[in-house]
C-alpha cells in the first residue's frame, strides 16, 4: 500500500519508521552560528553532527540562510571572498524558543518510551 505519512513505510514485510523533527536544520544552524560566526562550507561540514543526516544539500542550506537573513535571524558580510554568517539577537531568542520546544517534545517522547517499555 502506498501513501500515508512520510515518517513511515512498509517494505519487504517490515515497517521502517523515521522519528524525525521537521525543520530541525533551522535550530541546528542557529546553534552552530551561536557557537561562532562562519561561512557556508563550514556549516555544511558541521550540520550533519546535529541533524543526523549524512549530508546537507548546499542549495537547501543557502536558501535557508537567505530566508533566515530576510527574517533578521541571521546576518552576513563578505570576508576574504567568503560570506560569513552570524546569529542576531533575534535569532538567539528564536534558538532559545526552539530549545524549549525540543525539551517539551523530549519529555513527551520519554513518557511514550517509558509507557511502551512498561507494556513489554
Z-matrix of the N, CA and C atoms (Angstrom, degrees):
N
C 1 1.442
C 2 1.526 1 110.06
N 3 1.295 2 116.52 1 131.60
C 4 1.457 3 122.28 2 178.62
C 5 1.513 4 109.42 3 -97.68
N 6 1.315 5 115.77 4 165.42
C 7 1.454 6 120.50 5 177.70
C 8 1.513 7 110.73 6 99.76
N 9 1.324 8 116.09 7 -165.69
C 10 1.455 9 120.35 8 -179.11
C 11 1.513 10 110.77 9 83.70
N 12 1.322 11 115.75 10 175.54
C 13 1.463 12 120.08 11 -178.92
C 14 1.526 13 112.01 12 -62.53
N 15 1.306 14 115.71 13 147.59
C 16 1.468 15 120.36 14 177.94
C 17 1.516 16 111.73 15 -68.05
N 18 1.327 17 118.31 16 -15.07
C 19 1.450 18 121.68 17 -176.82
C 20 1.529 19 112.78 18 -73.75
N 21 1.338 20 116.51 19 -11.20
C 22 1.462 21 118.25 20 178.60
C 23 1.524 22 110.46 21 -146.88
N 24 1.322 23 114.51 22 153.18
C 25 1.459 24 119.87 23 173.87
C 26 1.518 25 108.72 24 -155.81
N 27 1.305 26 114.88 25 155.32
C 28 1.454 27 120.92 26 -179.45
C 29 1.524 28 107.58 27 -107.47
N 30 1.319 29 116.33 28 126.95
C 31 1.460 30 120.75 29 -176.48
C 32 1.519 31 109.03 30 -145.41
N 33 1.319 32 115.71 31 126.34
C 34 1.468 33 122.01 32 178.38
C 35 1.531 34 112.78 33 52.26
N 36 1.322 35 115.40 34 45.94
C 37 1.450 36 120.39 35 175.37
C 38 1.511 37 115.84 36 75.63
N 39 1.307 38 117.00 37 14.30
C 40 1.462 39 119.83 38 -176.74
C 41 1.526 40 110.33 39 -141.09
N 42 1.325 41 116.66 40 145.02
C 43 1.457 42 121.42 41 175.70
C 44 1.518 43 110.11 42 -83.37
N 45 1.298 44 115.65 43 138.98
C 46 1.462 45 123.30 44 172.72
C 47 1.524 46 106.20 45 -119.09
N 48 1.320 47 116.13 46 114.64
C 49 1.461 48 121.99 47 -175.12
C 50 1.522 49 109.12 48 -115.08
N 51 1.324 50 115.30 49 132.40
C 52 1.460 51 121.46 50 175.18
C 53 1.521 52 107.95 51 -109.97
N 54 1.309 53 116.71 52 103.65
C 55 1.467 54 120.73 53 178.22
C 56 1.519 55 107.34 54 -86.38
N 57 1.316 56 115.73 55 87.37
C 58 1.462 57 118.99 56 -173.77
C 59 1.514 58 111.36 57 -120.48
N 60 1.296 59 114.90 58 155.05
C 61 1.452 60 121.95 59 177.19
C 62 1.527 61 106.51 60 -96.92
N 63 1.318 62 115.74 61 120.81
C 64 1.455 63 119.73 62 179.43
C 65 1.523 64 110.54 63 -64.47
N 66 1.290 65 115.92 64 142.36
C 67 1.471 66 123.26 65 176.96
C 68 1.518 67 112.95 66 60.57
N 69 1.318 68 118.17 67 27.98
C 70 1.455 69 121.71 68 -177.56
C 71 1.529 70 112.03 69 -69.13
N 72 1.315 71 117.90 70 -19.99
C 73 1.461 72 120.48 71 178.80
C 74 1.525 73 110.81 72 -61.08
N 75 1.337 74 116.69 73 -35.39
C 76 1.474 75 119.99 74 -178.60
C 77 1.527 76 112.22 75 -60.44
N 78 1.329 77 120.16 76 -55.10
C 79 1.470 78 117.68 77 179.96
C 80 1.528 79 112.37 78 -66.42
N 81 1.326 80 117.72 79 -33.19
C 82 1.471 81 120.25 80 177.89
C 83 1.527 82 110.05 81 -62.24
N 84 1.307 83 116.23 82 -43.21
C 85 1.461 84 121.46 83 179.07
C 86 1.534 85 110.90 84 -64.09
N 87 1.315 86 116.61 85 -44.45
C 88 1.466 87 120.09 86 178.49
C 89 1.532 88 110.97 87 -62.21
N 90 1.330 89 117.17 88 -39.61
C 91 1.462 90 120.33 89 178.55
C 92 1.526 91 111.21 90 -63.47
N 93 1.330 92 117.00 91 -44.70
C 94 1.462 93 120.35 92 178.91
C 95 1.526 94 111.30 93 -62.11
N 96 1.323 95 116.66 94 -37.83
C 97 1.466 96 120.08 95 178.81
C 98 1.518 97 111.72 96 -73.43
N 99 1.317 98 118.13 97 -27.57
C 100 1.465 99 119.13 98 174.83
C 101 1.534 100 110.00 99 -70.57
N 102 1.332 101 116.84 100 -32.09
C 103 1.461 102 120.11 101 177.34
C 104 1.524 103 110.89 102 -65.88
N 105 1.333 104 116.06 103 -40.17
C 106 1.466 105 119.57 104 176.73
C 107 1.535 106 109.88 105 -171.78
N 108 1.330 107 117.73 106 142.05
C 109 1.463 108 120.69 107 172.43
C 110 1.532 109 108.75 108 -63.20
N 111 1.311 110 116.96 109 144.27
C 112 1.464 111 119.68 110 -176.77
C 113 1.522 112 110.63 111 -162.30
N 114 1.317 113 115.45 112 178.25
C 115 1.468 114 121.39 113 -179.20
C 116 1.534 115 110.39 114 -102.00
N 117 1.308 116 115.32 115 169.70
C 118 1.458 117 122.03 116 -174.06
C 119 1.514 118 115.24 117 -58.74
N 120 1.332 119 118.04 118 -41.21
C 121 1.469 120 119.58 119 -178.28
C 122 1.523 121 111.43 120 -64.69
N 123 1.325 122 117.29 121 -36.19
C 124 1.462 123 120.26 122 176.50
C 125 1.522 124 109.82 123 -65.13
N 126 1.325 125 116.88 124 -41.95
C 127 1.464 126 120.89 125 178.11
C 128 1.524 127 110.75 126 -62.52
N 129 1.328 128 117.21 127 -40.44
C 130 1.472 129 120.72 128 177.02
C 131 1.521 130 111.33 129 -58.29
N 132 1.327 131 116.59 130 -39.66
C 133 1.466 132 121.21 131 179.76
C 134 1.522 133 112.32 132 -71.03
N 135 1.338 134 116.71 133 -36.36
C 136 1.463 135 120.87 134 -172.08
C 137 1.526 136 114.44 135 -92.00
N 138 1.322 137 118.41 136 -23.00
C 139 1.462 138 120.48 137 -177.03
C 140 1.531 139 114.32 138 -60.73
N 141 1.336 140 119.53 139 -42.61
C 142 1.466 141 118.38 140 -177.29
C 143 1.525 142 114.97 141 -56.87
N 144 1.332 143 117.97 142 -28.47
C 145 1.471 144 119.78 143 179.15
C 146 1.525 145 111.34 144 -65.26
N 147 1.325 146 118.12 145 -25.90
C 148 1.463 147 121.73 146 179.26
C 149 1.520 148 113.00 147 -98.33
N 150 1.323 149 117.37 148 -34.86
C 151 1.463 150 120.17 149 -175.24
C 152 1.521 151 112.55 150 -87.61
N 153 1.331 152 116.91 151 -22.01
C 154 1.459 153 119.64 152 -177.48
C 155 1.517 154 113.20 153 80.82
N 156 1.311 155 117.11 154 -2.85
C 157 1.461 156 120.84 155 178.15
C 158 1.524 157 108.67 156 -80.86
N 159 1.317 158 115.37 157 144.60
C 160 1.465 159 119.57 158 -179.59
C 161 1.525 160 110.65 159 -62.96
N 162 1.322 161 115.12 160 -37.95
C 163 1.468 162 118.14 161 179.93
C 164 1.516 163 109.49 162 -155.75
N 165 1.294 164 115.15 163 151.04
C 166 1.455 165 122.17 164 178.35
C 167 1.520 166 107.24 165 -109.00
N 168 1.314 167 117.19 166 134.37
C 169 1.458 168 121.62 167 179.53
C 170 1.527 169 110.20 168 -70.92
N 171 1.319 170 115.86 169 129.33
C 172 1.460 171 121.37 170 -177.79
C 173 1.523 172 111.94 171 -57.61
N 174 1.314 173 116.90 172 -45.37
C 175 1.465 174 120.26 173 -179.72
C 176 1.513 175 112.26 174 -60.10
N 177 1.339 176 116.58 175 -41.61
C 178 1.464 177 120.83 176 178.56
C 179 1.528 178 110.69 177 -64.94
N 180 1.325 179 116.44 178 -40.52
C 181 1.462 180 120.33 179 179.33
C 182 1.524 181 110.81 180 -61.15
N 183 1.330 182 117.35 181 -48.42
C 184 1.460 183 119.58 182 -177.80
C 185 1.523 184 112.21 183 -68.82
N 186 1.333 185 118.02 184 -32.87
C 187 1.469 186 120.02 185 174.43
C 188 1.526 187 110.31 186 -63.47
N 189 1.329 188 116.28 187 -43.10
C 190 1.459 189 120.32 188 179.40
C 191 1.524 190 110.77 189 -65.49
N 192 1.332 191 117.63 190 -43.19
C 193 1.468 192 120.62 191 178.12
C 194 1.527 193 111.48 192 -60.12
N 195 1.343 194 116.53 193 -42.83
C 196 1.478 195 119.98 194 178.23
C 197 1.527 196 110.84 195 -62.46
N 198 1.341 197 116.23 196 -43.40
C 199 1.471 198 119.91 197 -179.87
C 200 1.524 199 110.57 198 -64.10
N 201 1.322 200 117.15 199 -42.15
C 202 1.463 201 120.54 200 178.22
C 203 1.524 202 111.30 201 -64.24
N 204 1.327 203 115.99 202 -36.25
C 205 1.464 204 119.79 203 178.37
C 206 1.528 205 110.50 204 -68.50
N 207 1.334 206 117.06 205 -40.83
C 208 1.467 207 120.45 206 178.50
C 209 1.526 208 111.60 207 -62.31
N 210 1.338 209 116.70 208 -30.10
C 211 1.466 210 121.13 209 179.10
C 212 1.529 211 112.64 210 -85.88
N 213 1.333 212 117.27 211 -2.27
C 214 1.453 213 120.85 212 179.53
C 215 1.518 214 114.00 213 78.88
N 216 1.324 215 116.90 214 18.43
C 217 1.464 216 121.70 215 -178.77
C 218 1.523 217 111.92 216 -91.93
N 219 1.322 218 115.07 217 -22.09
C 220 1.465 219 123.43 218 -178.35
C 221 1.523 220 107.07 219 -137.69
N 222 1.318 221 116.64 220 146.65
C 223 1.466 222 120.91 221 172.59
C 224 1.518 223 107.78 222 -120.57
N 225 1.318 224 116.24 223 162.92
C 226 1.464 225 119.42 224 178.05
C 227 1.519 226 109.79 225 -146.67
N 228 1.332 227 114.25 226 156.36
C 229 1.465 228 120.91 227 174.54
C 230 1.521 229 107.79 228 -153.61
N 231 1.318 230 115.17 229 156.08
C 232 1.463 231 120.48 230 178.40
C 233 1.520 232 109.25 231 -81.30
N 234 1.339 233 115.40 232 134.55
C 235 1.456 234 121.70 233 179.37
C 236 1.526 235 107.89 234 -146.05
N 237 1.320 236 117.45 235 117.07
C 238 1.475 237 122.35 236 -179.00
C 239 1.523 238 112.61 237 53.13
N 240 1.312 239 116.73 238 41.63
C 241 1.462 240 121.23 239 176.91
C 242 1.517 241 114.66 240 77.70
N 243 1.323 242 117.22 241 6.57
C 244 1.466 243 121.54 242 178.42
C 245 1.519 244 108.28 243 -124.84
N 246 1.321 245 114.89 244 145.00
C 247 1.459 246 119.50 245 175.08
C 248 1.523 247 107.37 246 -83.96
N 249 1.326 248 115.60 247 122.62
C 250 1.455 249 122.09 248 179.49
C 251 1.527 250 108.96 249 -103.45
N 252 1.317 251 116.01 250 131.40
C 253 1.460 252 122.53 251 -177.51
C 254 1.522 253 110.00 252 -105.99
N 255 1.332 254 115.34 253 147.44
C 256 1.468 255 121.82 254 177.90
C 257 1.524 256 108.11 255 -142.64
N 258 1.314 257 115.70 256 151.36
C 259 1.461 258 120.35 257 176.83
C 260 1.527 259 108.40 258 -80.24
N 261 1.313 260 116.72 259 145.08
C 262 1.458 261 121.91 260 176.28
C 263 1.529 262 109.02 261 -96.90
N 264 1.321 263 116.63 262 173.18
C 265 1.471 264 119.96 263 176.85
C 266 1.528 265 110.11 264 -60.48
N 267 1.309 266 115.90 265 -40.84
C 268 1.471 267 120.34 266 178.37
C 269 1.532 268 110.42 267 -63.01
N 270 1.335 269 116.86 268 -39.95
C 271 1.457 270 121.31 269 177.22
C 272 1.518 271 111.95 270 -65.66
N 273 1.314 272 116.52 271 -36.93
C 274 1.463 273 121.09 272 177.85
C 275 1.526 274 110.65 273 -66.16
N 276 1.337 275 117.25 274 -39.11
C 277 1.467 276 120.97 275 175.76
C 278 1.530 277 110.60 276 -61.95
N 279 1.338 278 116.31 277 -43.25
C 280 1.462 279 120.02 278 178.37
C 281 1.533 280 110.62 279 -63.98
N 282 1.316 281 117.09 280 -40.97
C 283 1.465 282 120.95 281 178.22
C 284 1.528 283 110.33 282 -58.42
N 285 1.320 284 117.57 283 -42.27
C 286 1.464 285 120.70 284 177.53
C 287 1.527 286 110.80 285 -61.41
N 288 1.319 287 117.24 286 -38.99
C 289 1.469 288 120.97 287 178.46
C 290 1.525 289 110.78 288 -68.08
N 291 1.341 290 116.89 289 -38.93
C 292 1.465 291 120.76 290 174.95
C 293 1.528 292 109.80 291 -59.22
N 294 1.326 293 116.84 292 -45.43
C 295 1.469 294 120.84 293 -178.38
C 296 1.529 295 110.40 294 -60.74
N 297 1.322 296 117.58 295 -41.86
C 298 1.466 297 120.75 296 178.88
C 299 1.532 298 110.73 297 -65.38
N 300 1.312 299 117.51 298 -43.03
C 301 1.466 300 120.94 299 178.76
C 302 1.532 301 110.76 300 -63.39
N 303 1.327 302 116.73 301 -39.15
C 304 1.469 303 120.31 302 179.13
C 305 1.525 304 111.15 303 -69.72
N 306 1.348 305 117.78 304 -36.33
C 307 1.476 306 120.30 305 175.03
C 308 1.519 307 110.32 306 -60.63
N 309 1.316 308 116.35 307 -43.39
C 310 1.461 309 121.39 308 179.03
C 311 1.535 310 110.58 309 -63.09
N 312 1.324 311 116.53 310 -44.12
C 313 1.466 312 120.56 311 177.92
C 314 1.528 313 110.51 312 -63.71
N 315 1.331 314 116.40 313 -38.07
C 316 1.460 315 120.57 314 178.76
C 317 1.532 316 110.37 315 -63.18
N 318 1.318 317 117.00 316 -40.88
C 319 1.471 318 120.69 317 178.96
C 320 1.528 319 110.75 318 -64.58
N 321 1.341 320 117.14 319 -43.99
C 322 1.468 321 120.55 320 178.16
C 323 1.520 322 110.43 321 -62.58
N 324 1.336 323 115.60 322 -42.33
C 325 1.467 324 120.48 323 179.69
C 326 1.521 325 110.57 324 -63.71
N 327 1.329 326 116.86 325 -41.16
C 328 1.469 327 119.98 326 179.59
C 329 1.523 328 111.09 327 -64.93
N 330 1.332 329 117.67 328 -40.25
C 331 1.474 330 119.95 329 176.49
C 332 1.521 331 110.41 330 -60.08
N 333 1.326 332 116.71 331 -42.30
C 334 1.463 333 121.22 332 178.01
C 335 1.529 334 110.47 333 -60.94
N 336 1.329 335 116.66 334 -48.30
C 337 1.473 336 120.81 335 -177.36
C 338 1.534 337 111.08 336 -65.05
N 339 1.329 338 117.10 337 -39.51
C 340 1.464 339 120.38 338 177.66
C 341 1.524 340 110.64 339 -62.14
N 342 1.320 341 116.21 340 -44.97
C 343 1.471 342 120.80 341 -179.28
C 344 1.519 343 110.61 342 -66.01
N 345 1.323 344 115.97 343 -40.20
C 346 1.466 345 120.26 344 178.00
C 347 1.525 346 110.32 345 -61.18
N 348 1.332 347 116.90 346 -43.83
C 349 1.473 348 121.25 347 -179.23
C 350 1.527 349 110.35 348 -64.92
N 351 1.333 350 118.79 349 -35.52
C 352 1.461 351 121.53 350 178.93
C 353 1.521 352 111.92 351 -63.70
N 354 1.313 353 116.41 352 -31.97
C 355 1.458 354 121.53 353 -176.60
C 356 1.513 355 115.02 354 -81.85
N 357 1.289 356 118.13 355 -2.61
C 358 1.474 357 120.84 356 -177.98
C 359 1.476 358 112.16 357 -76.90
